[in-house]
């Protein structure tokens, strides 16, 4: 992140987003325009570069969720297993890593 000087109002808004407190739509647009938050309103999360600077990259990855390809592959694998042509439903879709905790 190249921007290191933020005004106090922006910092307070980022703190609210990080804590999960809802902010006004115009405030969300302002933060999104600068690239400090991502997601769809009102479900905003701190942007990746901000999370990396603050040491919260792992939490950011957990919060942002999976991409569409992961869900598509999961649906295809479940469909194939229902037809009897694919792997059992408890195995992960191709190209996806299974969680070591089973969640």
Secondary structure, 3 states (H helix, E strand, C coil): CCCCCCCHHHHHHHHHHHHCCCCCHHHHHHHHHHCCEEEECCEEEECHHHHHHCCCHHHHHHHHCCCHHHHHHHHHHHHHHHCCCCCCCCCCCCCCCCCCCCC
